[in-house]
Amino acid sequence: MVLKPEIIAGNIAAMSAFCQNANVLLAPHAKTAMSPEITALQMDAGAWAMTAATPHQVRVLHAFGVQRILLANVLVDLPAIAWVRDHVLSDPSKDFLCYVDSLAGLERLENALAGSGHQRLGVLIELGYRRGRTGCRTIDEALTLARAVSRSDAVWLAGIAGFEGLIRGSSENAPISEVDAFLDHMHDCLVALHDDGLFPVEPPIVSAGGSSHFQRVVEKLGPTAFPLAVRTVLRSGCYVSHDHGLYAETSPLSWSLTNPTGLRAALELLCSVWSRPEPDLIIAGFGRRDAPTDDRMPVVLRNHSAPQSDDMAGYEVVGVNDQHAFIRVPAHSLVGVGDVLGLGVSHPCGAFDRWRFLPLVTPDYDVVGGVTTYL
């Protein structure tokens, strides 16, 4: 798996410009790569914070030197709360936020933080949806929880958050009504909490935005959508490498002829053809341990060994083992044993977490550096 640094730089610049133009903040989800090199590039480009999904990722980002970390999840494990208390809340130069979605979760935070003498922990009330993951399901639940937070000596209410990325509707290629309804629900919740006087620090944070619907988040939850001042924080992460599948289809910033500065795929999987046991079948040297297949199979982009004479139309990855890939090819294709193929992947998180080191290559595939991962 290789990365193309000029494309990464262009993607980071494109997302930074989008956020700047929309007057929103960006806390890129670091779980995409968990790479100190990529994190540094994102922070240098003006990222407001870095987002983590787990306490382990919080510790890794802390080791990277990130000053503001948003844990886009509830924090309930007592050893993890204690680590945040002792290593983050004890340092006034550090800023940390996490979610809370229940009175039981709030009680665990309060019990673990009581009497520490450190700064209070900032929390975001998480909103969810029916059959979704964590998060309060109703505004009344959020109000009850927010009022309890306002009485706490250990935590304080910084805003609200939610995640629209797993909502599925009639189309993945256009804004869907279910996503809009959820974002409207978040909008109404923030206004209700604000009208109840529950935010001790203004303006409150409202955070959402995966890598598919962040434009909808800006329209529904951006600064111009409220009758009060807010800080809108996007948490998109996959934009940094983009892909040839899910996000190529759904991201509002994807490259196109009308958007030549848009996001492009920076990852490419290189593999050798091991065998052509049948005229329309080749066996290639990669598998599920080398590339993500959770969303869809990788797509064959090019034959590096015959770039001028072979057409990739009709090439299809139809199955994978741990280290073998089954690729159907036209019987008349020129691909042969030993040829090196280049493939694009979908859902880049699963690409980074299979490799501890990814070479950075020029357009001519000269290695000019590398990216390390800590997943």
N, C-alpha and C positions, 0 to 999 in steps of 0.2 A: 504494500500500500504506500503510495507516494502522495505528496502534497505539492501544490504549485503556488509558491509564495506571492507571485504577482497577482494571482487571482484572490488569495486571502486578503492581501492589502486592498484590492479593489472592493471586495465585499464589505470589509470593515468600514471603508470610507463611504460606501453607499448607505449602509445602515446608520452611520453617524450623521450623514447629511439628512436622511429621512427624519431622524429624531430631532435634529436641530430645527428643521423646517416646521415640524409639528409642535415644537416647544414642549417635548416630553423628555423624560429621563430614560436612560438605558442601563439595566443591570443584567448583562448577558448571562444566560444560564451556563455556568462553567462545566456542567456535567457532559456537555457535548464532547469536549476534548480533555478536560482536566489537565491542561498543559500550562506550565509556567511561561513558556515562550508565547503562546497564543494569548494567555491572560494579560501579559505585559503589553502586547499590541493593542488589545481592547481597552485597557486602562489608559494607555498613551493617547488613544483616540477619543478620550473624554467620557468613558463609561462612569456612571455615577456610583456603581457598586458592582459586585459580582454575586451571582445567585448560586446557591447550593441546594441539593435535594436531600442530603443526609448529613448527620453530625460528622461522619468521616470526611465528607467533602468540605465541611466547614473547617476542620482541622488542617486539611491540605491547603485550602486557600489562605488560611492564617499563616501557614509555613511559607507560602508564596510571597507573603508580605502585603496582602490585600488589606486595606484599612477599613473598608465598609463591606460587610457581608450580609446578604439577605438569605436566610434559610426559608425557602419556599415550601415549608412543611411545618407541621406541628412538632413541638419538642417535648417529649414525654419521658424519655429514658433518663433515669436519675443520674447515672454517671455522665451522660452527655450534658445535662443541665449543669452539673457541677463543673465540668470542664469549661463551659462557656462562662460560668460565674468566675472561675479562678484565672482564666487566661484572656478573657475579652472584657467582661464588665469591670474588671479590676484596672483596666488601662483606659484612661480618659481619651487617649488618641484613637481608640478603636470605636467603631460603630457597628452595632449588630441588631438585626430585626429577625423575628420569627413569627409563625402563625400560631393562633389559638382558635379552637373551634368548639370548645365545650367547657362547662364549669369544672368537670373532672380534670381536664387538661390544665386549666388555670390553677386549680388547687395544687397540682403536682409542681408547677412552676413556683408558686408562692412558698410551698413547704421547703423546696430545695434552695430557694434564694433568701429565705428569712434570715435576718440578722447578719448578712454578709458585710454590710457597710459599703458596698460598691454601688455604682450607678444602677438605676432601675433598668429593667429589660424592656425594650420597645417591642410591642406586639402589633400584629395586624389581624383583625378579625377575618377569618377565612369564610368565604361564601362558596357553597357547593350547589349541586343540583341533584334531583332525584335519580337514583341508580348511578350516581357519580362516585367520586372518591370522597375524601374528607371535606369538611366545610359545613357551616350552618345551612340548613335548608330553607329557612324563612327569615324574613326581616325581624319578626318578633323574637326569634331565637337569638339573632345577632344583637338586638337591643338589650335583651336580658344579660347576655354575656358582656357586652360593652359596659353596662352599668356596674357589673361586678368588677371589671377591670378598673373602672374609675375609682373604686373604693380601695384598691390594692396599694400597699406600700412597696411591693416588689416589682410591679410591672406598670407600664403606662401605654395608652392607646395611641398608636401612630397613624392608623388608617385601616383600610380593608384591602383584601386581595382575593383573587379567584383565578381559575384556569379554564379557558374555553376550548383548549386544543383537542380534547377528546370527545367533544360533542359532535355527533354525526347526524347529518340531515339529508336532504334530498340531493345535495351536490357537494363535492369536495372542491370544485373548481370555482365556486362563487360564494359570496357571503350567504350564510344560511340562516333561516328564520330562528332556529333554535339557539344559535350563537348570539344573535341580536337580542333575543328574549333574555338570555342569561346576563348579557352586558347591561341591559336595561334594569334588570333586577339588582345588579351591583350598583348602578347609578342611584336607584331609589334608596338603597340601603345606606349609602354614604350620606345622602341628603338627610335621611331620617336620623342617623347618628349625630350629624352636625346640628340639626335642629334641636336635638335633645341636649346639646352642650357637652358632648362626651369626648371631644378632642382637646386635650390640654395644650397642644402645640399646633399652631396653624402655619401653613396650610396642611391639611391631612393628605396622606398618601393614598392613592388608589392604584393598585397594581394588577395587571393581567398581561396577556399577550404572549402566546407561543410563537412559533415560526411560520404559522399559516394565516392567522387572522389579525395580525397586529394593526393593520390598517383599519379594521372594524373597531378595534379597541380605541384607537385614536379618535375615531368619529363619535363613538358612544361614551367614552370615558376621558377624552382629552380635555385640556383646560377650557376650551370654548363650550363644552357640553354641560357645564355646571353653573348654577347661580352663585357659586362661591369659588374662592381660589383653591386649587388642588395641585398636588404634584403627581402627575401620571407617570408611572414607572413600568416600562415594558421589560419583559424577561426573556425575549427571544435569544436563542443560542445557536441554532443550526445554520443561521445565516452566514456564519463565519466560513464554513466550507461549502454550504449549499449541497445539492446532490443532483442526480439524474433521475429522480423518481418522485417521491411524495412532495418535497418542497419545490422542485422544479415545476410541479403542476399547481401548487396551492399558494406559494408565497406571492404577495402583491408586488414584490420587488424583483421577481425573476427577470433574467436577461431576455430581451426580445429585440426584434428589428426596430421597434418603436421605443425601446428602452435599452440602448446600447451600453449604458453604464450600470445596468442592473446586476443582480447576483448571478454568479456562474459557479459551476461545480469545480472545486479545487482538489478533490480526491480522485485518484485513479488506481485501480488494482491491476498490477502486471502479473501475468502468469504464462507459463509455457504450455504448449499443446503436447500432451504425453503420448496420445495414441489416437489413431483414426480407425477403430475396429470395424466400422461400417461406413458406407459411402456418405450417409447423412448424419453421422454422429462422430463427434470428437470428445475425448476425455482430456480435461484441462487440469492444471495443477493448483487448484484452490478449492476450498470447501467452506462449510458453515463456521469453521474455526478461524477463517481468514477474512470473511466479509459478512455483513448483515444480510439476512434473508427473512427477517420478521415481517417486513412490509411487502416486499416483492423481491424477485431474483435480480441479481446484477444484470446489466445490459452490456452487450459487446459493442464497443465504440470503434475499435480500429485493430488492424493487424500490423503491428510495428515491423514485422519482417517482410511484408509486402504492401507497403502503404499506397502504392500507385496502381496496383493491379487487382486488388480484392475488394469486393463490395460487401459490407456487413449486413445488408438487407437479407432477412431470412435467418440470421443467426439468433438462436434463442436458448438461454440457459433454462433447462427443463427440470433439473434436479441437482442436489448436492449431497455428498457424504461429508465426513469430517474434513477430508483433504482432497476429495475428487469432485469435479464438476462435470455434468453431462450437458453438452451443448449440441443442439440440433443445427445442422448447417445444410445449405443447398448441396445436392450431390455434385454439382458442377463447380463448387467453390475451390479456390486454389490453396486453402489452408492446409499446412502439412505438419508433421511431427517436428517439434523443436521451434515452431513459430511462436513469437511472443505476442500475446493479445493484451489489449488495454480495455478495461471494463469500468463502467460507472456504477455507483451503488445508490441505494435509496435508504433514507434514515441514517444520517452520518454518525449519530451517537454510537450505533453498533459497529461502525468502522473503527473509530478511535479506540474503543475499549478492547479490541482484539490485538492491538499492537502497542508495545512499550516505546518504540522508536519509529518515526515515520520520516524518511528522507525528504528534504526539500529539493525539488528539481527545476531546472530551467525548461523553457519550451523545447530544447533539444535533449532533455532528460539527463543533463549533467547534474550531479549531486553537488549542491552548494551549501548544505547545512542539514539541520534536522530538528524535529519536534519530539519532545518526550511527553509521556502521559503518565498520570498517577491516579488510576481508577481502582 
